[in-house]
Amino acid sequence: MTFQSYILQAHLEAEWKGENVRGRILPILVFVVSSLFLVHPTVSETNPYIANMLSGISESEIYASVYHLQNFTTRVYGTVGNLDAGTYLYNKFDDIPGLEAEFQSSYRNVIATLDGIDPTSNATYIVGAHYDSSSSDPNNAPGATDNGGGVAIVLELARIMSRYQFRHTLKFACWNYEEAGLLGSKDYAQYALTSGLNVSLYSNYDSSCYDPDNRFVLDIVYNSQSSWVKDVMTECNTLYGIGFSLAYNIHTACSSDHVSFWNKGHTVVMTHEETHGPAHSQEDTIDKVSTLYAKRNGQLGMSVLAELAEVESLMGDINADGVVDAQDLLLLHEAFGATSGSANWNAAADLTNDGIISLPDLKMLAKNYG
């Protein structure tokens, strides 16, 4: 969003609500001017935790997720298939230890939260994809590439990143009703604005797995506010050997859920495949999906999110030696039953951050053991 767009939007919203125009615009002026002097992060060396994360993304998991989503036959908003798909996604998130899953709004957006461990941070990083589908026949809209693959990537990021601890909060989102006006993500973006949620970055996956000629060309869609994120993505693509040939802003006309966040002034990027392929048709089936392309797309997004959300440790790595093993289990056992402030309290063993070292912490350690 341009400087002029910020001012115009603030002016119109203030007049519509009967607010003092100057009082509404001044904070935005301060934000825009101060943002000119921000020093944005760069990536100059690999992080072993992130490298380990990237190796965990599974093509078979991506395939399985797309297969399940396709087999609802249709995920057009308002159909039984759409309702069932939302429930399926909720259960997938809910089954991942450490995540808090919820349905958000009447549109049944599905969102899972991984809380950051820094109590002084209010930064939230969101990655999302829409799960509804579209075709000329609303009863037959498999939506494998648009957007089963994008949802599968978000599920993989949630599955793997939940094994780690980050300074800042991460949210994994599956939006509904994208195909008929971005309504699910618009609702959430408005909620984020009115509730004061500090969305430090929204990253969008849409049409994220179609590459019939194995060209591995990926377009990064960004604006002036998020150009620095594009630079971080470019650095990560090289440092972690992800292997994309990157393009920039080829698909700026693409209307997807990233627009909902752009229009509220958030920092946003989206990745998009080279062509739209079989999207919005009855032929958008799993045989059109490149799981390797989707894997690399997920790796790129994961590396950036992990850098910016500041990965701190592998969940359960209590002694911070890079592995979860018998030594970590021993340390947790020694502190078992302790509460915050007690004599044998070991804060690193409180994996659930609830002030007591108990069975849920042991379960979370077991997830990464060995």
QUIBELWO-V523375 format. One record per pair of residues at least 24 apart in sequence whose ideal C-beta (glycine too) atoms are under 7 Angstrom apart, sorted by the first residue. I is the first residue (numbers start at 1). J is the second residue. Records with the same first field share a line. If there is no record, write none. Layout:
I = J / J
This chain:
1 = 223 / 225 / 262 / 265
3 = 32
6 = 32 / 265
40 = 228
41 = 232 / 307 / 308
42 = 232 / 235
43 = 232 / 235 / 236 / 239 / 307
46 = 239 / 240
47 = 311
48 = 322
49 = 164 / 311 / 314
50 = 303 / 306 / 307 / 311
51 = 240
53 = 160 / 161 / 164 / 302 / 306
54 = 240 / 299 / 302 / 303
56 = 160
57 = 156 / 160 / 295 / 298 / 299
58 = 156
59 = 291 / 292 / 295
61 = 156
62 = 152 / 153 / 156 / 291 / 294 / 295
63 = 291
65 = 151 / 152 / 155
66 = 144 / 148 / 149 / 152 / 286 / 289
67 = 286
69 = 131 / 143 / 148 / 151
70 = 142 / 144 / 148 / 285 / 286
73 = 140 / 142
74 = 133 / 138 / 139 / 140 / 141
75 = 131 / 132 / 133 / 141 / 143
76 = 132 / 133 / 134 / 138 / 141
77 = 132 / 176 / 177 / 180
79 = 138
82 = 132
85 = 131
86 = 110 / 176
89 = 131 / 174
92 = 155
93 = 158 / 172
96 = 158 / 159 / 162
97 = 162 / 363 / 364 / 367
98 = 162 / 315 / 364
99 = 158 / 162
104 = 188
105 = 187 / 188
107 = 176 / 177 / 183 / 184 / 187
108 = 176
109 = 173 / 174 / 175 / 176 / 184 / 188
110 = 174
111 = 171 / 173
112 = 158 / 172
113 = 169 / 171
114 = 161 / 162 / 169 / 170
115 = 169 / 353
116 = 166 / 167 / 168 / 169
117 = 165 / 166 / 167 / 312 / 353
118 = 167 / 168
121 = 167 / 168
122 = 198
123 = 168 / 169 / 198 / 200
124 = 168 / 169 / 171 / 197 / 198 / 199 / 200
125 = 168 / 170 / 200 / 201 / 305 / 308 / 309
126 = 171 / 173 / 199 / 202
127 = 154 / 157 / 172 / 203 / 301 / 305
128 = 154 / 173 / 174 / 175 / 185 / 202 / 204 / 257
129 = 153 / 154 / 174 / 204 / 205 / 206
130 = 175 / 176 / 178 / 184 / 206 / 257
131 = 174 / 176
132 = 176 / 177 / 178 / 179
133 = 179
134 = 179 / 280
135 = 280 / 281 / 282
137 = 282
140 = 282
142 = 284 / 285
143 = 284
144 = 284 / 285 / 286 / 288 / 289
145 = 207 / 209 / 210 / 277 / 278 / 279 / 284 / 288 / 289
146 = 207 / 279 / 280 / 284
147 = 206 / 207
149 = 208 / 209 / 289 / 294
150 = 205 / 206 / 208
152 = 294
153 = 205 / 208 / 294 / 297 / 298
154 = 205
156 = 298
157 = 298 / 301 / 302
161 = 302 / 306
163 = 314 / 315 / 367 / 368
164 = 311 / 313 / 314 / 315
165 = 312 / 313 / 315
166 = 309 / 310 / 311 / 312
167 = 309 / 310 / 312
168 = 309 / 310
170 = 305 / 309
175 = 257
178 = 256 / 257
182 = 255 / 257 / 259 / 260
185 = 257 / 260
186 = 260
189 = 260 / 261 / 264
190 = 264
192 = 264
193 = 264
199 = 261 / 266
200 = 267 / 308
201 = 229 / 267 / 308
202 = 258 / 261 / 266 / 268
203 = 269 / 301 / 305
204 = 256 / 257 / 258 / 268 / 270
205 = 271 / 297
206 = 256 / 257 / 270 / 272
207 = 272 / 273 / 276 / 279
208 = 271 / 273 / 294 / 297
209 = 289 / 290 / 293 / 294
210 = 273 / 275 / 277 / 288 / 290
211 = 273 / 290 / 293
215 = 274
216 = 243 / 244 / 245 / 293 / 296
217 = 245 / 247 / 274
218 = 244 / 246 / 247 / 271 / 297
219 = 247 / 248 / 250 / 251 / 271 / 272 / 274
220 = 246 / 248 / 269 / 271
221 = 249 / 251 / 252 / 254 / 258 / 269 / 270 / 272
222 = 249 / 269
223 = 262
225 = 267
226 = 267 / 268 / 269
229 = 267 / 269 / 304
230 = 269
232 = 304 / 307
233 = 300 / 304
236 = 300 / 303 / 304 / 307
237 = 300
240 = 299 / 303
242 = 296 / 299 / 300
243 = 296
244 = 296 / 300
271 = 297 / 301
314 = 368
315 = 351 / 364 / 367 / 368
316 = 351 / 364 / 365 / 368 / 369
318 = 348 / 349
324 = 365 / 368 / 369 / 370
325 = 370
328 = 365
329 = 365
332 = 357 / 361 / 362 / 365
